[in-house]
Amino acid sequence: MVLDILLVLIAIATIMLSWCSRLEAKDLFVKPYYKVLQDPQDKRIHEKEPCNRIGLVGVPWDWSTGGDPGARHAPRLLRDNIYASPDYSPSKGQLPCKPKDYGDIILYPRNWEKTKRIIREASRKLFEENKFTLFLGGDHSITGPILEGLLEVYDCVGLVMLDAHFDLRSISGGVTSGSWLYELYQTHRNRIKTVIIGIGEYSNPSYLANRAKELGISFYGVRDVWTRIEEIYRDLKDLKETCQVHYITLDIDHLDSTYAPGVNSPSSPGLHPRETIQILDYVLNNMNVKGADIVEIVPIKDNGNRTIRLASKLALYMLHGVII
């Protein structure tokens, strides 16, 4: 009897060992436990209600660049970062609403003449509907037709341009996004006044500086921002008094490449983001800004999305500045 019981126990143990040898992979691991932050009071930008007459639009164009393409992908990445951001700034308080997003302007790759017309028409519509519109580029050539759209609504535009380059080239071959301002002045010289801030050290041929002087364009280099900021503010005050409305264009390559590596022409030395924000503070607080753009971000060159993240914060800073 005892022997029979022992034989049965041995048989059971043998069967159990056989089962263990046939266990599937799913039986060998414990499922991980993830804790996701659940904070209903942590509001992100995408959860806000749209603002009244504050617009946002993408302009995914980069066929005018002489450098590496890729800026056409920046509007989508900028949106992702803007909308995923919390709605609070310690300096400005809570952002009360989000911009009305019009999506992207429908463009025509490699057909710049048709694309310019579409950008100009869309911009005019946006400036008529909104008190402020933010344009997400794209290479810097988009600013020309945007300003032409603004000039269809207003007689004179004061342009505040943060850029390491003059964008006053006249070329005989190839493509460049560095000629748009010169082309704009050929048609609208008496209706646009410009102050350029952040011209890079040893980044431009001397004929462009001479051309800027001939056109009556005020410009300041990186070192001027460090040593002559009050003079810059005086020029901006004159710009305010000369034209009834104003526009900001941010070519992200004006920032030092430490903070903005994802551009075609990195600047070093360039401006610190603190200096850019100080200039934006003055313009947004003292001038009648109807629009702004952020251009020349090349995501494929960005290191850890540093440029996109910084640019999205500057976008929010400008939006918050015109909303409050």
C-alpha positions as CSV (number, residue, x, y, z in Angstrom):
1,M,0.0,0.0,0.0
2,V,2.7,2.4,0.9
3,L,4.6,1.4,-2.2
4,D,1.6,2.2,-4.3
5,I,1.2,5.6,-2.8
6,L,4.9,6.3,-3.4
7,L,4.6,5.3,-7.1
8,V,1.6,7.6,-7.5
9,L,3.5,10.5,-6.1
10,I,6.4,9.8,-8.3
11,A,4.1,9.7,-11.3
12,I,2.5,13.1,-10.4
13,A,5.9,14.7,-9.9
14,T,7.0,13.4,-13.3
15,I,4.0,14.8,-15.0
16,M,4.4,18.2,-13.3
17,L,8.1,18.4,-14.4
18,S,7.0,17.6,-18.0
19,W,4.4,20.5,-17.9
20,C,7.1,22.9,-16.6
21,S,9.3,22.0,-19.5
22,R,6.5,23.0,-21.9
23,L,5.7,26.4,-20.4
24,E,5.3,29.2,-23.0
25,A,7.4,32.4,-22.8
26,K,4.4,34.4,-21.5
27,D,4.3,32.1,-18.4
28,L,7.9,33.0,-17.5
29,F,7.6,36.7,-17.0
30,V,5.5,39.0,-14.8
31,K,3.8,41.8,-16.8
32,P,5.3,45.2,-16.0
33,Y,3.3,47.8,-14.2
34,Y,3.3,51.3,-15.5
35,K,2.1,54.3,-13.5
36,V,0.9,57.1,-15.8
37,L,0.6,60.6,-14.3
38,Q,-3.1,61.4,-13.9
39,D,-3.4,65.0,-13.0
40,P,-6.7,66.5,-14.2
41,Q,-5.5,70.0,-13.2
42,D,-2.4,69.8,-15.4
43,K,-3.8,71.6,-18.5
44,R,-1.9,71.4,-21.8
45,I,-2.3,74.0,-24.6
46,H,-4.3,71.6,-26.8
47,E,-7.0,71.4,-24.1
48,K,-7.6,75.2,-24.1
49,E,-10.5,76.9,-26.0
50,P,-9.5,78.8,-29.1
51,C,-8.7,82.5,-28.7
52,N,-10.7,85.3,-30.3
53,R,-8.9,86.5,-33.4
54,I,-5.5,84.9,-32.7
55,G,-4.5,82.6,-35.6
56,L,-1.8,80.0,-36.3
57,V,-0.9,78.6,-39.7
58,G,1.8,76.4,-41.1
59,V,3.8,77.2,-44.3
60,P,5.7,74.0,-45.0
61,W,7.9,75.3,-47.8
62,D,11.7,74.8,-48.3
63,W,12.3,74.6,-52.0
64,S,14.0,78.0,-52.0
65,T,16.8,77.0,-49.7
66,G,20.3,76.7,-51.0
67,G,21.2,74.5,-48.0
68,D,19.8,71.1,-46.9
69,P,16.0,70.7,-47.3
70,G,13.9,69.7,-44.3
71,A,12.4,73.0,-43.0
72,R,9.1,72.0,-44.5
73,H,8.8,69.4,-41.7
74,A,9.2,72.0,-38.9
75,P,5.6,73.3,-38.7
76,R,4.3,69.8,-37.7
77,L,7.0,69.4,-35.0
78,L,6.5,73.0,-33.7
79,R,2.8,72.3,-33.4
80,D,3.4,69.1,-31.5
81,N,5.6,70.9,-29.0
82,I,3.3,74.0,-28.7
83,Y,0.2,71.9,-28.0
84,A,1.9,69.5,-25.6
85,S,3.2,72.4,-23.4
86,P,1.7,73.3,-20.1
87,D,-0.3,76.5,-20.1
88,Y,1.6,78.4,-17.3
89,S,4.4,80.9,-17.5
90,P,6.0,82.2,-14.2
91,S,6.5,85.6,-15.9
92,K,3.1,85.9,-17.7
93,G,0.8,83.7,-15.7
94,Q,-1.7,81.2,-17.2
95,L,-2.3,81.2,-21.0
96,P,-6.1,81.7,-21.2
97,C,-6.6,80.2,-24.7
98,K,-4.9,78.6,-27.7
99,P,-4.7,80.1,-31.2
100,K,-7.2,79.1,-33.8
101,D,-5.2,76.7,-36.0
102,Y,-5.9,77.0,-39.7
103,G,-3.8,74.1,-40.6
104,D,-1.1,74.4,-43.4
105,I,-1.4,76.6,-46.4
106,I,-1.7,74.4,-49.5
107,L,1.5,74.9,-51.5
108,Y,2.9,73.7,-54.8
109,P,6.3,72.0,-54.5
110,R,8.9,73.5,-56.8
111,N,6.5,76.0,-58.2
112,W,7.5,79.1,-56.4
113,E,5.5,81.6,-58.4
114,K,2.2,79.8,-57.8
115,T,3.1,79.2,-54.1
116,K,3.9,82.9,-53.6
117,R,0.5,83.9,-54.9
118,I,-1.2,81.4,-52.6
119,I,0.8,82.5,-49.5
120,R,0.0,86.1,-50.3
121,E,-3.7,85.5,-50.7
122,A,-3.9,83.3,-47.6
123,S,-2.0,85.9,-45.5
124,R,-4.2,88.7,-46.5
125,K,-7.3,86.7,-45.5
126,L,-5.6,85.9,-42.1
127,F,-4.6,89.5,-41.4
128,E,-8.2,90.6,-42.2
129,E,-9.7,88.1,-39.8
130,N,-7.3,88.2,-36.9
131,K,-5.6,90.8,-34.8
132,F,-2.5,88.6,-34.7
133,T,-1.3,85.6,-36.8
134,L,1.7,83.3,-36.2
135,F,3.2,81.6,-39.2
136,L,5.2,78.4,-38.8
137,G,7.8,77.9,-41.5
138,G,9.4,76.7,-43.7
139,D,12.5,78.6,-45.1
140,H,12.8,82.3,-44.9
141,S,11.5,83.0,-48.4
142,I,7.9,82.7,-47.1
143,T,8.2,86.0,-45.3
144,G,8.2,88.0,-48.5
145,P,4.7,86.9,-49.7
146,I,3.4,87.0,-46.1
147,L,4.4,90.7,-45.9
148,E,2.9,91.4,-49.3
149,G,-0.4,90.0,-47.9
150,L,-0.1,92.4,-44.9
151,L,0.7,95.3,-47.3
152,E,-2.6,94.6,-49.0
153,V,-4.4,95.4,-45.8
154,Y,-2.1,98.2,-44.4
155,D,-0.2,101.0,-46.1
156,C,3.1,100.7,-44.2
157,V,4.7,97.8,-42.3
158,G,7.5,98.1,-39.8
159,L,9.6,94.9,-39.9
160,V,11.6,93.6,-36.9
161,M,13.9,90.9,-38.2
162,L,16.1,88.8,-36.0
163,D,18.5,87.1,-38.3
164,A,22.2,86.4,-38.7
165,H,22.0,87.4,-42.3
166,F,20.8,90.4,-44.4
167,D,18.7,88.3,-46.9
168,L,19.5,91.0,-49.5
169,R,21.3,88.9,-52.0
170,S,20.8,89.2,-55.8
171,I,21.8,85.9,-57.5
172,S,22.2,84.9,-61.1
173,G,21.9,81.2,-60.6
174,G,20.8,78.6,-58.1
175,V,18.2,79.0,-55.4
176,T,18.4,80.8,-52.1
177,S,16.1,81.9,-49.3
178,G,18.5,84.8,-48.7
179,S,17.1,87.2,-51.3
180,W,13.5,87.6,-50.3
181,L,14.0,91.0,-48.5
182,Y,15.8,92.6,-51.4
183,E,13.1,91.4,-53.8
184,L,10.4,92.8,-51.4
185,Y,12.2,96.2,-51.4
186,Q,12.3,96.3,-55.2
187,T,8.5,96.5,-55.2
188,H,7.6,98.0,-51.9
189,R,10.5,100.1,-50.8
190,N,8.5,103.1,-49.8
191,R,6.0,101.0,-47.8
192,I,8.3,98.9,-45.6
193,K,10.8,99.9,-43.0
194,T,13.2,97.4,-41.4
195,V,15.4,96.9,-38.4
196,I,17.6,93.8,-38.5
197,I,19.0,92.5,-35.2
198,G,21.6,89.8,-34.7
199,I,23.7,90.0,-37.9
200,G,26.4,87.3,-37.4
201,E,30.1,88.0,-37.1
202,Y,32.0,87.1,-40.4
203,S,28.8,85.6,-41.8
204,N,28.0,88.0,-44.7
205,P,29.8,89.7,-47.6
206,S,30.4,93.4,-47.2
207,Y,28.2,94.4,-50.2
208,L,25.1,93.3,-48.3
209,A,25.9,95.8,-45.5
210,N,26.3,98.5,-48.1
211,R,23.1,97.5,-49.8
212,A,21.2,97.7,-46.4
213,K,22.5,101.2,-45.9
214,E,21.5,102.3,-49.4
215,L,17.9,100.9,-48.7
216,G,17.7,102.7,-45.4
217,I,17.7,99.5,-43.4
218,S,19.0,99.7,-39.8
219,F,21.0,96.7,-38.7
220,Y,22.8,95.5,-35.6
221,G,25.3,92.7,-35.1
222,V,25.6,90.3,-32.2
223,R,28.1,92.5,-30.3
224,D,25.8,95.5,-30.8
225,V,23.1,93.7,-28.8
226,W,25.6,93.3,-26.0
227,T,26.8,96.9,-26.0
228,R,24.2,99.1,-27.8
229,I,20.8,97.8,-26.7
230,E,19.5,101.3,-25.9
231,E,20.3,102.5,-29.4
232,I,18.4,99.4,-30.8
233,Y,15.4,100.3,-28.7
234,R,15.5,103.9,-30.1
235,D,15.5,102.5,-33.6
236,L,12.5,100.3,-32.8
237,K,10.7,103.3,-31.3
238,D,11.3,105.2,-34.6
239,L,10.0,102.2,-36.5
240,K,6.8,102.3,-34.3
241,E,6.3,105.9,-35.2
242,T,7.0,105.4,-38.9
243,C,4.5,102.6,-39.6
244,Q,1.1,101.9,-38.1
245,V,1.5,98.1,-37.9
246,H,4.5,95.8,-37.3
247,Y,5.6,92.3,-38.0
248,I,8.3,90.1,-36.4
249,T,10.3,87.5,-38.4
250,L,12.5,85.1,-36.4
251,D,15.1,83.3,-38.4
252,I,16.2,80.8,-35.7
253,D,19.8,81.0,-37.0
254,H,20.2,84.3,-35.2
255,L,20.5,82.3,-32.0
256,D,23.9,80.8,-30.9
257,S,24.3,77.3,-32.2
258,T,24.7,76.0,-28.6
259,Y,20.9,76.6,-28.3
260,A,19.8,76.3,-31.9
261,P,21.9,73.7,-33.8
262,G,19.1,72.6,-36.1
263,V,19.6,75.2,-38.9
264,N,21.4,75.4,-42.2
265,S,23.7,78.2,-41.1
266,P,24.5,77.8,-37.4
267,S,25.7,81.0,-35.7
268,S,28.6,81.2,-33.3
269,P,28.7,83.6,-31.6
270,G,25.0,84.2,-31.8
271,L,22.3,85.7,-29.5
272,H,21.4,84.0,-26.2
273,P,17.7,83.2,-25.9
274,R,17.5,85.6,-23.0
275,E,18.5,88.5,-25.4
276,T,15.9,87.4,-27.9
277,I,13.2,87.4,-25.3
278,Q,14.3,90.8,-24.1
279,I,13.9,92.2,-27.6
280,L,10.6,90.5,-28.1
281,D,9.4,92.0,-24.8
282,Y,10.1,95.5,-26.0
283,V,8.4,94.9,-29.4
284,L,5.3,93.1,-28.1
285,N,4.8,95.7,-25.3
286,N,5.4,98.8,-27.3
287,M,4.5,98.1,-30.9
288,N,1.3,97.2,-32.9
289,V,2.4,93.7,-33.9
290,K,0.0,92.0,-36.4
291,G,1.9,88.9,-37.1
292,A,5.1,86.9,-36.8
293,D,6.9,84.0,-38.2
294,I,9.4,81.4,-37.2
295,V,11.6,80.1,-40.0
296,E,14.7,78.1,-41.0
297,I,14.5,75.2,-38.6
298,V,15.9,72.0,-40.2
299,P,14.7,69.1,-38.0
300,I,17.1,66.6,-39.5
301,K,20.0,68.7,-38.2
302,D,18.5,69.2,-34.8
303,N,20.3,67.7,-31.8
304,G,17.8,66.2,-29.4
305,N,15.1,68.5,-30.7
306,R,16.7,71.4,-28.8
307,T,16.0,73.9,-31.6
308,I,12.3,72.8,-32.0
309,R,11.7,73.0,-28.2
310,L,13.3,76.4,-27.9
311,A,11.4,77.7,-31.0
312,S,8.1,76.4,-29.6
313,K,8.7,78.3,-26.4
314,L,9.4,81.5,-28.3
315,A,6.2,80.9,-30.3
316,L,4.2,80.6,-27.0
317,Y,6.0,83.6,-25.6
318,M,4.8,85.7,-28.6
319,L,1.3,84.3,-28.5
320,H,1.0,85.0,-24.8
321,G,2.4,88.5,-25.4
322,V,-0.4,89.4,-27.8
323,I,-3.2,87.6,-25.9
324,I,-2.8,89.3,-22.5
